[in-house]
Amino acid sequence: MTERHDCDCLVVGGGPAGGALATILTSFGRSVVLVDDGRAKHAIAEETLVPGAARRIEACGLTQVFAEHHFFGVRRQGVIWNSDETAWRDNADHERGLKIERGVFDRALRAHVRELGATVLEGYRARKLPACGHGTVTVESDSGDPVEVEARAIVVATGRGRHSALFPAEVEAKGAATMTFAFNGKTEPPLDDATLIEAVPAGWLWWIPRRGGGTCVAAFVDAAELKDCGHDEIVRHAIANSRGARFEGDLGAPVYGANGTPRLLRPTGGIFVCGDAASIVDALSSQGVEKALASAEDTAHAIDTVLDHPELRPALLAHRHVWERRLWRAHLRQATSWYTSERRFVERPFWQTRQRPDWLASVLGRDTVLQAAAVESRTAVRRSARGFQPVDGMGIVGELTCIATIGSVPVDSLLQLVERPTTVEQAVNRAREQAALFTLTPKAVVDALQMLVDDGFVGAEEG
Ligand SMILES: Cc1cc2nc3c(=O)[nH]c(=O)nc-3n(C[C@H](O)[C@H](O)[C@H](O)COP(=O)(O)OP(=O)(O)OC[C@H]3O[C@@H](n4cnc5c(N)ncnc54)[C@H](O)[C@@H]3O)c2cc1C
């Protein structure tokens, strides 16, 4: 007889996003089935998290997992960026951040979820999901054994691979096309307790020491240049000519090669999506895992709410997408400011493409002309201590996107500023006459309008 489970939430994918989500939902008292296919190919053997990630780890209830496995960061950090010299920095304990062995971390996370009482199906794969986001799902082991899961909510956390059969989605935005390759080896001299980030003419290198000895390096290169010039010329040459570190002996074959392009998806059905499956940030920020945990936390609150208030599903799905989009854009801006600060290789394709990204055109100037899109009143959601509350909001006609406020500023008041074509300067002047806006500084008004442009509520044209 086929094994069957009935649960509040089925989580597909047991990496950082799925594992954290299952942890939080279980701690809320929700019944969870977590399914992982065991086929994860980790881009790089070890990954680092910035010191600020500790707060997120605590919020997800994962401090114990990190402490038990001694996932502490390195003592020294080296940077070769816009300079031919390595700038070394010794980290005090609170500056070390964290370093995880990805395979070990993901298994520990799933074991933790199981200990908390969730059902964890390892070695099972979901191939098809009901687009409405709830119902019966059949998952299969490698040997074809089926398990049926009846779920009141479904979340996809399957990582960067495209899974169009799992959830319908459109690619909403992409960063510059990037390929990434990882290699393992021993460096001379050894990079024992130090990471090194290095800009090179063809892209950048990320050296991370491995627990138990040796080092892994990931090379991030331009996809078009790689196609034109070939792997040896671009990737091998970049690593062989590193100023910061040198592998002993032959480089060998990469242990991993994949598309490393930052990407934002817009899911179009009723399934909640989190982690890299929703949006992939530029690896330069070293924050993919932290972003996966943050995405899981936000999604957990959305699921907790939708289980009690199914009528809020459209507003919660809209909220999730706006959340992913804002974080994705913030990361792109941050990565671009790093890329722009490297001036030695400005003629090379990798740097040219990333120093002039299209989205910069959307940054508002005082003469930029703004006009509100067609909008309508709709129910939106606002996060409270636990879960989300329904509030009056504005939605874009014909689109899912729907919000109530930018920070604490009501969206309808902001949209009134730009009902007719209006320059940024005029909008800032008008804000002084509006009861809901007059306390804002001009910069706060411009930042809020920029977010409305990013969210598609306002069109912008150079004046
Ligand atoms: C070269 C490189 C270096 C990086 N370095 C860092 C770094 O130093 N620090 C950092 O924070 N981030 C780094 N990242 C980013 C980080 O790896 C990701 O952001 C993070 O793994 C995303 O977690 P996730 O849970 O969303 O997805 P994943 O980690 O990809 O997990 C998805 C899980 O779902 C499973 N799965 C997939 N499909 C199915 C299915 N149909 N059914 C069941 N299970 C399924 C997979 O096997 C996997 O276990 C790096 C990325 C790259 C490419």
Ligand as a Chemical Component Dictionary entry (heavy atoms), coordinates in Angstrom:
data_LIG
# 
_chem_comp.id                   LIG 
_chem_comp.type                 NON-POLYMER 
_chem_comp.pdbx_formal_charge   0 
_chem_comp.three_letter_code    LIG 
# 
loop_
_chem_comp_atom.comp_id 
_chem_comp_atom.atom_id 
_chem_comp_atom.alt_atom_id 
_chem_comp_atom.type_symbol 
_chem_comp_atom.charge 
_chem_comp_atom.model_Cartn_x 
_chem_comp_atom.model_Cartn_y 
_chem_comp_atom.model_Cartn_z 
_chem_comp_atom.pdbx_ordinal 
LIG C1  C1  C 0 29.979 29.308 -6.781 1  
LIG C2  C2  C 0 29.044 29.743 -5.714 2  
LIG C3  C3  C 0 29.535 30.140 -4.476 3  
LIG C4  C4  C 0 28.665 30.529 -3.463 4  
LIG N1  N1  N 0 29.195 30.934 -2.279 5  
LIG C5  C5  C 0 28.369 31.341 -1.295 6  
LIG C6  C6  C 0 28.914 31.781 -0.047 7  
LIG O1  O1  O 0 30.134 31.787 0.181  8  
LIG N2  N2  N 0 28.039 32.183 0.914  9  
LIG C7  C7  C 0 26.675 32.184 0.717  10 
LIG O2  O2  O 0 25.935 32.582 1.623  11 
LIG N3  N3  N 0 26.143 31.758 -0.451 12 
LIG C8  C8  C 0 26.945 31.343 -1.455 13 
LIG N4  N4  N 0 26.403 30.909 -2.635 14 
LIG C9  C9  C 0 24.929 30.868 -2.772 15 
LIG C10 C10 C 0 24.287 29.685 -2.002 16 
LIG O3  O3  O 0 24.892 28.479 -2.385 17 
LIG C11 C11 C 0 22.777 29.622 -2.322 18 
LIG O4  O4  O 0 22.224 30.911 -2.267 19 
LIG C12 C12 C 0 22.005 28.710 -1.356 20 
LIG O5  O5  O 0 22.448 27.381 -1.478 21 
LIG C13 C13 C 0 20.498 28.739 -1.639 22 
LIG O6  O6  O 0 19.835 27.826 -0.789 23 
LIG P1  P1  P 0 18.443 27.152 -1.232 24 
LIG O7  O7  O 0 17.986 26.338 -0.064 25 
LIG O8  O8  O 0 17.531 28.155 -1.796 26 
LIG O9  O9  O 0 18.810 26.179 -2.455 27 
LIG P2  P2  P 0 19.765 24.886 -2.499 28 
LIG O10 O10 O 0 20.882 25.024 -1.561 29 
LIG O11 O11 O 0 20.093 24.694 -3.940 30 
LIG O12 O12 O 0 18.833 23.688 -2.005 31 
LIG C14 C14 C 0 17.812 23.140 -2.814 32 
LIG C15 C15 C 0 17.550 21.705 -2.365 33 
LIG O13 O13 O 0 16.388 21.209 -3.056 34 
LIG C16 C16 C 0 16.637 19.881 -3.527 35 
LIG N5  N5  N 0 15.747 19.667 -4.677 36 
LIG C17 C17 C 0 15.809 20.255 -5.904 37 
LIG N6  N6  N 0 14.796 19.833 -6.686 38 
LIG C18 C18 C 0 14.060 18.966 -5.942 39 
LIG C19 C19 C 0 12.868 18.214 -6.197 40 
LIG N7  N7  N 0 12.224 18.280 -7.363 41 
LIG N8  N8  N 0 12.371 17.410 -5.217 42 
LIG C20 C20 C 0 13.007 17.331 -4.002 43 
LIG N9  N9  N 0 14.153 18.038 -3.707 44 
LIG C21 C21 C 0 14.664 18.848 -4.661 45 
LIG C22 C22 C 0 18.139 19.916 -3.874 46 
LIG O14 O14 O 0 18.727 18.624 -3.925 47 
LIG C23 C23 C 0 18.701 20.750 -2.706 48 
LIG O15 O15 O 0 18.989 19.953 -1.584 49 
LIG C24 C24 C 0 27.258 30.518 -3.683 50 
LIG C25 C25 C 0 26.741 30.121 -4.919 51 
LIG C26 C26 C 0 27.626 29.760 -5.931 52 
LIG C27 C27 C 0 27.054 29.352 -7.271 53 
# 
loop_
_chem_comp_bond.comp_id 
_chem_comp_bond.atom_id_1 
_chem_comp_bond.atom_id_2 
_chem_comp_bond.value_order 
_chem_comp_bond.pdbx_ordinal 
LIG C1  C2  SING 1  
LIG C2  C3  SING 2  
LIG C2  C26 DOUB 3  
LIG C3  C4  DOUB 4  
LIG C4  N1  SING 5  
LIG C4  C24 SING 6  
LIG N1  C5  DOUB 7  
LIG C5  C6  SING 8  
LIG C5  C8  SING 9  
LIG C6  O1  DOUB 10 
LIG C6  N2  SING 11 
LIG N2  C7  SING 12 
LIG C7  O2  DOUB 13 
LIG C7  N3  SING 14 
LIG N3  C8  DOUB 15 
LIG C8  N4  SING 16 
LIG N4  C9  SING 17 
LIG N4  C24 SING 18 
LIG C9  C10 SING 19 
LIG C10 O3  SING 20 
LIG C10 C11 SING 21 
LIG C11 O4  SING 22 
LIG C11 C12 SING 23 
LIG C12 O5  SING 24 
LIG C12 C13 SING 25 
LIG C13 O6  SING 26 
LIG O6  P1  SING 27 
LIG P1  O7  DOUB 28 
LIG P1  O8  SING 29 
LIG P1  O9  SING 30 
LIG O9  P2  SING 31 
LIG P2  O10 DOUB 32 
LIG P2  O11 SING 33 
LIG P2  O12 SING 34 
LIG O12 C14 SING 35 
LIG C14 C15 SING 36 
LIG C15 O13 SING 37 
LIG C15 C23 SING 38 
LIG O13 C16 SING 39 
LIG C16 N5  SING 40 
LIG C16 C22 SING 41 
LIG N5  C17 SING 42 
LIG N5  C21 SING 43 
LIG C17 N6  DOUB 44 
LIG N6  C18 SING 45 
LIG C18 C19 SING 46 
LIG C18 C21 DOUB 47 
LIG C19 N7  SING 48 
LIG C19 N8  DOUB 49 
LIG N8  C20 SING 50 
LIG C20 N9  DOUB 51 
LIG N9  C21 SING 52 
LIG C22 O14 SING 53 
LIG C22 C23 SING 54 
LIG C23 O15 SING 55 
LIG C24 C25 DOUB 56 
LIG C25 C26 SING 57 
LIG C26 C27 SING 58 
# 
